[in-house]
Amino acid sequence: MQALNLPQYQIKTRQSGTQMEVFDAIRKKYLVLTPEEWVRQQFILYLIHEKEYPPTLISLEKGIKCLACIKDLMLLSLIKAAGRLCLLNLNRPM
């Protein structure tokens, strides 16, 4: 996968038939390795290891209701102590 402007982390991958899969530590399962998933997994590890963000406060692929429509979010992060909410939509690198 393409190098990102983030520290490089070892990500568990495996071959499943003709597809590569990556282990998602938050959801505790293997997912098809796409460019978007690569960015998501690298950023999650960055938050956990570099910013010491608790994995228990990270939620992935949740829907929220906003202005009478439902939006899918790829990464939802709650900072309960500070009463803040961080919403990220991660895409593949350009």
DSSP file (Angstrom, degrees, kcal/mol; ACC not computed):
  #  RESIDUE AA STRUCTURE BP1 BP2  ACC     N-H-->O    O-->H-N    N-H-->O    O-->H-N    TCO  KAPPA ALPHA  PHI   PSI    X-CA   Y-CA   Z-CA
    1    1 A M              0   0    0      0, 0.0     2,-0.1     0, 0.0    33,-0.0   0.000 360.0 360.0 360.0 163.9    0.0    0.0    0.0
    2    2 A Q        -     0   0    0      1,-0.1     2,-0.1    91,-0.1     0, 0.0  -0.382 360.0-109.6 -69.9 141.0    1.0    3.6   -0.4
    3    3 A A        -     0   0    0     -2,-0.1     2,-0.2     1,-0.0    -1,-0.1  -0.462  36.3-153.2 -69.1 142.4    3.1    5.3    2.2
    4    4 A L        -     0   0    0      2,-0.2     2,-1.3    -2,-0.1    -1,-0.0  -0.678  30.7-102.6-112.6 167.4    1.2    7.9    4.3
    5    5 A N  S    S+     0   0    0     -2,-0.2    -2,-0.0     2,-0.0     3,-0.0  -0.295  96.6  87.7 -84.6  50.7    2.4   11.0    6.1
    6    6 A L  S    S-     0   0    0     -2,-1.3    -2,-0.2     3,-0.0    37,-0.1  -0.928  93.8 -81.8-139.0 158.5    2.1    9.0    9.4
    7    7 A P        -     0   0    0      0, 0.0     2,-0.4     0, 0.0    39,-0.1  -0.360  54.5-109.0 -58.5 148.2    4.5    6.7   11.3
    8    8 A Q        -     0   0    0     -5,-0.0     2,-0.3    38,-0.0    -5,-0.0  -0.677  37.6-168.8 -85.1 134.0    4.5    3.2    9.8
    9    9 A Y        -     0   0    0     -2,-0.4     2,-0.6    -3,-0.0    37,-0.0  -0.905  28.0-111.1-121.3 149.1    2.9    0.5   11.9
   10   10 A Q        -     0   0    0     -2,-0.3     2,-0.5     2,-0.0    -2,-0.0  -0.703  37.7-167.6 -77.3 121.0    2.9   -3.2   11.5
   11   11 A I        -     0   0    0     -2,-0.6     2,-0.4    13,-0.0    13,-0.1  -0.942  22.9-118.8-114.7 132.0   -0.6   -4.3   10.5
   12   12 A K        +     0   0    0     -2,-0.5    11,-2.8    11,-0.2     2,-0.3  -0.534  42.0 172.1 -69.5 125.1   -1.7   -7.9   10.6
   13   13 A T  E     -A   22   0A   0     -2,-0.4     2,-0.3     9,-0.2     9,-0.2  -0.897  11.5-176.4-128.9 162.1   -2.7   -9.1    7.1
   14   14 A R  E     -A   21   0A   0      7,-2.1     7,-3.1    -2,-0.3     2,-0.5  -0.981  28.4-114.3-151.8 158.5   -3.6  -12.4    5.6
   15   15 A Q  E     -A   20   0A   0     -2,-0.3     2,-0.5     5,-0.2     5,-0.2  -0.851  27.5-176.7 -95.7 127.7   -4.4  -13.8    2.2
   16   16 A S  E >   -A   19   0A   0      3,-3.5     3,-2.1    -2,-0.5     2,-0.5  -0.896  63.0 -56.8-126.4 100.5   -8.0  -15.1    1.9
   17   17 A G  T 3  S-     0   0    0     -2,-0.5    -2,-0.0     1,-0.3     0, 0.0  -0.545 120.4 -20.0  65.7-119.4   -8.6  -16.6   -1.5
   18   18 A T  T 3  S+     0   0    0     -2,-0.5     2,-0.3    -3,-0.1    -1,-0.3   0.437 125.1  82.7 -98.1  -1.2   -7.7  -13.9   -4.0
   19   19 A Q  E <   -A   16   0A   0     -3,-2.1    -3,-3.5    13,-0.0     2,-0.3  -0.821  70.0-134.8-110.7 144.3   -8.1  -11.0   -1.5
   20   20 A M  E     -A   15   0A   0     -2,-0.3    13,-2.8    13,-0.2     2,-0.3  -0.738  25.7-160.0 -86.2 142.0   -5.8   -9.6    1.1
   21   21 A E  E     -AB  14  32A   0     -7,-3.1    -7,-2.1    -2,-0.3     2,-0.4  -0.924   6.1-151.3-124.3 151.8   -7.4   -8.9    4.4
   22   22 A V  E     -AB  13  31A   0      9,-3.0     9,-2.8    -2,-0.3     2,-0.5  -0.944  21.6-118.9-122.2 142.1   -6.3   -6.6    7.3
   23   23 A F  E     - B   0  30A   0    -11,-2.8     2,-0.7    -2,-0.4     7,-0.2  -0.697  19.4-150.7 -84.3 126.2   -7.0   -7.2   11.0
   24   24 A D  E  >> - B   0  29A   0      5,-2.9     4,-1.5    -2,-0.5     5,-1.2  -0.865   4.6-164.1 -96.6 111.3   -9.1   -4.4   12.5
   25   25 A A  T  45S+     0   0    0     -2,-0.7    -1,-0.1     1,-0.2     5,-0.0   0.745  87.1  52.3 -69.7 -23.8   -8.1   -4.2   16.2
   26   26 A I  T  45S+     0   0    0      1,-0.2    -1,-0.2     3,-0.1    -2,-0.0   0.932 120.0  31.1 -77.1 -47.5  -11.2   -2.1   17.1
   27   27 A R  T  45S-     0   0    0      2,-0.2    -2,-0.2    32,-0.0    -1,-0.2   0.552 102.0-133.4 -88.0  -8.1  -13.8   -4.4   15.5
   28   28 A K  T  <5 +     0   0    0     -4,-1.5     2,-0.3     1,-0.2    -3,-0.2   0.888  68.5  94.3  58.1  45.1  -11.7   -7.5   16.3
   29   29 A K  E   <S-B   24   0A   0     -5,-1.2    -5,-2.9    -7,-0.1     2,-0.3  -0.985  77.5 -98.3-156.2 163.2  -12.1   -9.0   12.8
   30   30 A Y  E     -B   23   0A   0     -2,-0.3     2,-0.3    -7,-0.2    -7,-0.2  -0.665  37.7-171.3 -85.3 140.4  -10.4   -9.2    9.4
   31   31 A L  E     -B   22   0A   0     -9,-2.8    -9,-3.0    -2,-0.3     2,-0.1  -0.918  36.0 -87.2-128.1 154.6  -11.6   -6.9    6.6
   32   32 A V  E     -B   21   0A   0     -2,-0.3     2,-0.9   -11,-0.2   -11,-0.3  -0.411  47.7-118.9 -60.6 131.9  -10.8   -6.7    2.9
   33   33 A L        +     0   0    0    -13,-2.8   -13,-0.2    -2,-0.1    -1,-0.1  -0.663  48.1 159.5 -81.2 105.8   -7.8   -4.6    2.4
   34   34 A T     >  -     0   0    0     -2,-0.9     4,-2.4     1,-0.1     5,-0.2  -0.755  56.1-103.1-115.0 165.4   -8.8   -1.6    0.3
   35   35 A P  H  > S+     0   0    0      0, 0.0     4,-2.0     0, 0.0     5,-0.2   0.894 124.5  50.8 -56.9 -38.7   -6.9    1.8    0.1
   36   36 A E  H  > S+     0   0    0      1,-0.2     4,-2.4     2,-0.2     5,-0.1   0.907 110.1  48.5 -64.6 -41.7   -9.6    3.3    2.3
   37   37 A E  H  > S+     0   0    0      2,-0.2     4,-2.8     1,-0.2     5,-0.2   0.866 108.1  55.6 -67.0 -35.6   -9.2    0.5    4.9
   38   38 A W  H  X S+     0   0    0     -4,-2.4     4,-2.2     2,-0.2    -1,-0.2   0.934 110.3  44.7 -60.6 -47.2   -5.4    1.0    4.8
   39   39 A V  H  X S+     0   0    0     -4,-2.0     4,-2.5     2,-0.2     5,-0.2   0.927 113.6  51.1 -62.5 -45.3   -5.7    4.7    5.6
   40   40 A R  H  X S+     0   0    0     -4,-2.4     4,-2.4     1,-0.2    -2,-0.2   0.930 111.9  45.4 -58.9 -48.5   -8.3    3.9    8.4
   41   41 A Q  H  X S+     0   0    0     -4,-2.8     4,-2.2     1,-0.2    -1,-0.2   0.897 113.2  49.7 -66.3 -40.3   -6.1    1.3   10.1
   42   42 A Q  H  X S+     0   0    0     -4,-2.2     4,-1.9    -5,-0.2    -1,-0.2   0.912 112.9  47.2 -63.5 -41.4   -3.0    3.4    9.9
   43   43 A F  H  X S+     0   0    0     -4,-2.5     4,-2.5     2,-0.2    -2,-0.2   0.879 109.7  52.9 -69.8 -37.5   -4.8    6.4   11.4
   44   44 A I  H  X S+     0   0    0     -4,-2.4     4,-2.2    -5,-0.2    -1,-0.2   0.935 110.9  47.1 -61.1 -45.9   -6.4    4.3   14.2
   45   45 A L  H  X S+     0   0    0     -4,-2.2     4,-3.0     1,-0.2     5,-0.5   0.858 109.7  54.4 -65.5 -34.5   -2.9    3.1   15.1
   46   46 A Y  H  X>S+     0   0    0     -4,-1.9     4,-1.9     2,-0.2     5,-1.5   0.937 109.5  47.3 -61.8 -47.0   -1.6    6.6   15.0
   47   47 A L  H  <5S+     0   0    0     -4,-2.5     6,-2.6     3,-0.2    -2,-0.2   0.908 117.9  42.2 -60.8 -42.1   -4.3    7.8   17.5
   48   48 A I  H  <5S+     0   0    0     -4,-2.2     4,-0.3     4,-0.2    -2,-0.2   0.943 125.9  29.0 -71.9 -49.0   -3.7    4.9   19.8
   49   49 A H  H  <5S+     0   0    0     -4,-3.0    -3,-0.2    -5,-0.2    -2,-0.2   0.895 130.1  30.6 -86.0 -41.7    0.1    4.8   19.8
   50   50 A E  T  <5S+     0   0    0     -4,-1.9    -3,-0.2    -5,-0.5    -2,-0.1   0.891 131.6  31.4 -86.5 -41.7    1.2    8.4   19.1
   51   51 A K  S   <S-     0   0    0     -5,-1.5    -3,-0.2    -4,-0.2    -2,-0.1   0.443  98.5-130.4 -97.2  -1.4   -1.6   10.3   20.7
   52   52 A E        +     0   0    0     -6,-0.3    -4,-0.2    -4,-0.3    -3,-0.2   0.866  43.9 170.2  53.4  42.0   -2.3    7.7   23.4
   53   53 A Y        -     0   0    0     -6,-2.6    -1,-0.2    -7,-0.1    -2,-0.1  -0.703  39.4-110.6 -84.8 130.8   -6.0    7.7   22.6
   54   54 A P    >   -     0   0    0      0, 0.0     3,-1.9     0, 0.0     4,-0.1  -0.424  15.5-144.2 -65.6 125.8   -8.0    5.0   24.3
   55   55 A P  G >  S+     0   0    0      0, 0.0     3,-1.7     0, 0.0    -7,-0.0   0.783  96.9  69.3 -59.0 -26.5   -9.2    2.4   21.8
   56   56 A T  G 3  S+     0   0    0      1,-0.3    -3,-0.0     3,-0.0   -30,-0.0   0.679  95.9  54.0 -67.6 -15.8  -12.4    2.0   23.9
   57   57 A L  G <  S+     0   0    0     -3,-1.9    21,-2.0    20,-0.0     2,-0.5   0.334  90.5  93.1 -98.9   6.7  -13.5    5.5   22.8
   58   58 A I  E <   -C   77   0B   0     -3,-1.7     2,-0.4    19,-0.2    19,-0.2  -0.870  51.8-177.1-103.6 131.4  -13.1    4.8   19.1
   59   59 A S  E     -C   76   0B   0     17,-3.2    17,-4.0    -2,-0.5     2,-0.4  -0.983  10.9-150.2-127.3 139.1  -16.1    3.7   17.1
   60   60 A L  E     -C   75   0B   0     -2,-0.4    15,-0.2    15,-0.2    14,-0.2  -0.866  63.6  -1.5-117.3 144.6  -16.0    2.7   13.4
   61   61 A E  E    S+     0   0B   0     13,-0.9     2,-0.3    -2,-0.4    13,-0.2   0.903  81.1 156.1  48.5  58.0  -18.6    2.9   10.6
   62   62 A K  E     -C   73   0B   0     11,-1.0    11,-3.2    -3,-0.2     2,-0.4  -0.767  37.1-130.2-106.3 155.0  -21.5    4.3   12.6
   63   63 A G  E     -C   72   0B   0     -2,-0.3     2,-0.4     9,-0.2     9,-0.2  -0.838  20.6-168.5-102.9 144.4  -24.4    6.3   11.3
   64   64 A I  E     -C   71   0B   0      7,-2.3     7,-2.6    -2,-0.4     2,-0.6  -0.965  22.2-125.0-128.6 151.0  -25.5    9.5   12.8
   65   65 A K  E     +C   70   0B   0     -2,-0.4     2,-0.4     5,-0.2     5,-0.2  -0.847  37.6 167.1 -96.6 122.8  -28.7   11.5   12.2
   66   66 A C  E >   -C   69   0B   0      3,-3.2     3,-1.2    -2,-0.6    -2,-0.1  -0.977  65.2 -13.5-141.3 121.1  -27.9   15.0   11.1
   67   67 A L  T 3  S-     0   0    0     -2,-0.4    -1,-0.1     1,-0.3     3,-0.1   0.907 127.4 -53.4  52.9  46.6  -30.3   17.5    9.7
   68   68 A A  T 3  S+     0   0    0      1,-0.2     2,-0.3    -3,-0.0    -1,-0.3   0.653 122.2  93.2  65.4  19.4  -32.9   14.8    9.0
   69   69 A C  E <  S-C   66   0B   0     -3,-1.2    -3,-3.2    -5,-0.0     2,-0.5  -0.973  73.4-121.5-136.3 156.0  -30.5   12.6    7.1
   70   70 A I  E     -C   65   0B   0     -2,-0.3     2,-0.4    -5,-0.2    -5,-0.2  -0.845  24.8-165.1-100.0 128.0  -28.3    9.7    8.1
   71   71 A K  E     -C   64   0B   0     -7,-2.6    -7,-2.3    -2,-0.5     2,-0.5  -0.913  15.0-135.6-110.8 137.2  -24.6   10.0    7.4
   72   72 A D  E     -C   63   0B   0     -2,-0.4     2,-0.4    -9,-0.2    -9,-0.2  -0.802  20.9-161.6 -90.2 129.5  -22.2    7.1    7.6
   73   73 A L  E     -C   62   0B   0    -11,-3.2   -11,-1.0    -2,-0.5     3,-0.2  -0.918  15.7-155.6-113.4 138.7  -19.0    7.9    9.4
   74   74 A M  E    S+     0   0B   0     14,-0.6   -13,-0.9    -2,-0.4     2,-0.4   0.808  85.2  18.1 -81.6 -30.4  -15.9    5.8    9.1
   75   75 A L  E     -CD  60  88B   0     13,-1.7    13,-2.3   -15,-0.2     2,-0.5  -0.952  64.3-175.6-145.8 123.0  -14.4    6.8   12.4
   76   76 A L  E     -CD  59  87B   0    -17,-4.0   -17,-3.2    -2,-0.4     2,-0.5  -0.977   8.1-172.8-120.8 126.4  -16.2    8.3   15.3
   77   77 A S  E     -CD  58  86B   0      9,-2.6     9,-2.8    -2,-0.5     2,-0.5  -0.975   5.7-161.0-127.0 128.1  -14.3    9.3   18.3
   78   78 A L  E     - D   0  85B   0    -21,-2.0     2,-0.7    -2,-0.5     7,-0.2  -0.911   9.7-166.7-111.4 130.3  -15.7   10.5   21.6
   79   79 A I  E  >> + D   0  84B   0      5,-2.4     5,-2.1    -2,-0.5     4,-0.8  -0.835  14.7 177.5-111.5  90.7  -13.8   12.4   24.2
   80   80 A K  T >45S+     0   0    0     -2,-0.7     3,-0.6     1,-0.2    -1,-0.2   0.887  71.9  56.2 -65.8 -42.7  -16.2   12.1   27.2
   81   81 A A  T 345S+     0   0    0      1,-0.3    -1,-0.2    -3,-0.1    -2,-0.0   0.883 116.6  35.8 -60.4 -39.9  -14.1   13.9   29.8
   82   82 A A  T 345S-     0   0    0     -3,-0.2    -1,-0.3     2,-0.1    -2,-0.2   0.507 107.3-123.3 -92.4  -4.7  -13.9   17.1   27.7
   83   83 A G  T <<5 +     0   0    0     -4,-0.8     2,-0.3    -3,-0.6    -3,-0.2   0.827  65.7 136.5  68.0  31.1  -17.3   16.8   26.2
   84   84 A R  E   < -D   79   0B   0     -5,-2.1    -5,-2.4     2,-0.0     2,-0.4  -0.766  41.8-155.0-113.2 157.8  -16.0   16.8   22.7
   85   85 A L  E     -D   78   0B   0     -2,-0.3     2,-0.5    -7,-0.2    -7,-0.2  -0.999   2.8-161.8-132.7 130.9  -16.8   14.8   19.6
   86   86 A C  E     -D   77   0B   0     -9,-2.8    -9,-2.6    -2,-0.4     2,-0.5  -0.967   6.9-169.7-116.2 121.9  -14.4   14.1   16.7
   87   87 A L  E     -D   76   0B   0     -2,-0.5     2,-0.4   -11,-0.2   -11,-0.2  -0.951   8.0-179.6-113.9 126.1  -15.9   13.0   13.4
   88   88 A L  E     -D   75   0B   0    -13,-2.3   -13,-1.7    -2,-0.5   -14,-0.6  -0.975  19.3-166.6-127.4 138.8  -13.6   11.8   10.7
   89   89 A N        -     0   0    0     -2,-0.4     2,-0.4   -15,-0.2   -16,-0.0  -0.938  20.7-161.1-120.8 106.4  -14.3   10.5    7.2
   90   90 A L        -     0   0    0     -2,-0.5     2,-0.2   -54,-0.0   -50,-0.1  -0.720   9.2-174.9 -94.9 135.2  -11.1    8.9    5.9
   91   91 A N        -     0   0    0     -2,-0.4     3,-0.1     1,-0.1    -2,-0.0  -0.728  35.3 -80.5-120.2 170.1  -10.6    8.3    2.2
   92   92 A R        -     0   0    0     -2,-0.2   -56,-0.1     1,-0.1    -1,-0.1  -0.312  58.2 -92.3 -66.9 155.0   -7.9    6.6    0.1
   93   93 A P              0   0    0      0, 0.0    -1,-0.1     0, 0.0   -91,-0.1  -0.373 360.0 360.0 -67.9 149.5   -4.7    8.6   -0.6
   94   94 A M              0   0    0     -3,-0.1    -2,-0.0    -2,-0.1     0, 0.0   0.411 360.0 360.0 -90.4 360.0   -4.7   10.6   -3.8
